């Protein structure tokens, strides 16, 4: 059920009501942008930690 509901929540943003290019985010989209930014930081940290562990393991 959540796999069906998630895309509906993602597409139910106020910007969907606009047509064409939309440059400024609305309230819900600020949340999505924050989640994406946090996910990118976590992913970068995980990749950096794995790279550092690989370099240390070679020595």
Buried (B, 14 or more C-beta within 10 A) or exposed (E): EEEEEEEEEEEEBEEEEEEEEBEEBBEBBEEEEEEEEEEEEEEEEEEEEEEEEEEEEEE
